Structures are given as structure tokens and as C-alpha cells.
Amino acid sequence: MLTTTSPHTELELPMDYRLGETRTEIRMTTPDQVRQAADALASQANYHINIFTQNLDPELYDTASFEGYIAQL
């Protein structure tokens, strides 16, 4: 398991979870878990990230970690 942690919650992703390849569903119940999943997936991006949303939630995407992954693209 790949585990991402924060001061509030812990989210475990399967170790072999690959962006765009793995079809396993992951149940998230808190905004913090969604943010961690966004970070985990953004860390795997190589060239670009497509985010499909009507509301780019700052709690999820306006974080230093997510911005760092975007800056590396």
C-alpha cells in the first residue's frame, strides 16, 4: 500500500495504483482524503493534468504540495 498522511487523516492507495491505468475505485469520505488523492495522482503526472470541474475548490488545489507537482510539469 502507498500511504499518504496528513495531521488529520490517512489515505491508503494500492501500491500499484497507476494514473490512467488502474480501474480500482477508492472511497473517500472527507475533503482531506480527496486532497490527498489529488496530490497522489498529480505526483504521477508527466506532461499535463486535466481537471474537469465547475468549481476549482481552493481547499483541494490551492496547496503548496499540489502547486509543487504542477510546477514540475
N, C-alpha and C positions, 0 to 999 in steps of 0.2 A: 504494500500500500504506500502511496505517496501521501504524506500528511502535511497539510498546511495549518499553521496555528496562528492565533491572534490572542490578545488578552481575554477575549470573551468566549470564543467557541473554537471548536476543532472540526475540520472537514477532511475526510479521508477520500481520496480518489484512487481508483485501481492503479497500480504501478504502471501497467501497460496502457493506460488511458492516453490515446493519441488524438490530437486535434484533427477533426475531419475524417477520422478513420473509425474510432470506437463508437459503437451504437448503444452502449450501455447507458441507461438512464440513471441519473444521480438525483436523489431527492434532497432539496434544500428547503429549510423551514424558516430561516432567518435572513435578513438583509446582509448580515456579516458573512454568512456562508455563500451567498450569491457573489459578494465582493471577492471573497477568496477564490471562488471558482473562476471568476473573470480574470483575476491575477494569474491563476494557474494556467488558464488557456492562453492568455496574452503572452506568457513567458515562452510558449511553444511557437509563436508566430515567427515566420521567417521574412516575409516581404510586406504584408499588409494585413489589416484587420478590418472586417466589415461588421458594423454593429447596426442591427435593424431594430430601431425603437422610435417611438414618437416622443419620448421624453428621456434624454440622456441624463440619467439620475446622478447628480454630483456625489452622492454618498457611495456610489459604486465605482464611478470612473474618475472622479477628481481626487485621486490619491497619489501620493508620491510613488508608491510601488507601481501602479498602473501606468502612470506617466513615464516612469523609467523604462518599462517594457516598450512603450510606444516610441520613445526616443531612440531605442536600439534598432528600430526597423529602418 
